[in-house]
Amino acid sequence: MWESVLAALITGVLTLIGVLVSNGRAQAVTETKLEELTREVREHNGFARRMPVVEEQIKVMNHRISDLEKERRNG
């Protein structure tokens, strides 16, 4: 009888250790993925901040080109 209880306790402890190790590894993978996503979001946010500036510069360039084309036709 005691042998069965001892075997059950040993099995339970080993199972608990296995679960803790497995969860630790899963947590490490999750943290790595989260860090990568954070990096990508920061990169995207930087791009999103620069786009309106680029769009405005393109608009100005298009107006300058239009003005130069008009001068060429009229000149």
C-alpha positions in Angstrom: 0.0 0.0 0.0 2.8 2.5 0.9 4.6 1.6 -2.2 1.6 2.7 -4.3 1.3 6.0 -2.4 5.1 6.6 -2.8 4.9 5.8 -6.5 1.9 8.1 -6.9 3.8 10.9 -5.0 6.9 10.4 -7.1 4.9 10.4 -10.3 3.0 13.6 -9.2 6.3 15.4 -8.3 7.9 14.5 -11.6 4.8 15.5 -13.5 4.8 18.9 -11.7 8.4 19.4 -12.6 7.7 18.6 -16.2 4.8 21.0 -16.3 6.9 23.8 -14.7 9.8 23.3 -17.2 7.4 23.2 -20.1 5.6 26.4 -19.0 9.0 28.2 -18.5 10.0 27.4 -22.1 6.6 28.4 -23.5 6.8 31.7 -21.5 10.3 32.3 -23.1 8.9 31.7 -26.6 6.0 34.0 -25.9 8.3 36.8 -24.6 10.5 36.5 -27.7 7.5 36.7 -30.0 6.2 39.7 -28.1 9.6 41.5 -28.3 9.6 40.9 -32.1 6.0 42.2 -32.5 6.9 45.3 -30.4 9.9 45.9 -32.7 7.7 45.6 -35.8 5.1 47.9 -34.4 7.7 50.6 -33.5 9.1 50.3 -37.0 5.6 50.7 -38.5 4.8 53.7 -36.3 8.0 55.4 -37.5 7.0 54.7 -41.1 3.5 56.0 -40.4 4.8 59.2 -39.0 7.1 59.8 -42.0 4.4 59.2 -44.7 2.5 62.4 -44.3 5.7 64.4 -44.7 6.6 62.4 -47.8 3.1 62.9 -49.2 3.3 66.7 -48.6 6.8 66.8 -50.3 5.4 64.9 -53.3 2.5 67.3 -53.5 4.9 70.3 -53.6 7.1 68.6 -56.2 4.0 68.0 -58.4 3.0 71.7 -58.2 6.6 72.7 -59.1 6.6 70.3 -62.1 3.2 71.7 -63.2 4.5 75.3 -62.9 7.7 74.4 -64.9 5.6 72.7 -67.6 3.4 75.8 -67.9 6.4 78.1 -68.1 7.9 75.9 -70.9 4.6 76.0 -72.9 4.2 79.7 -72.4 7.9 80.6 -72.6 
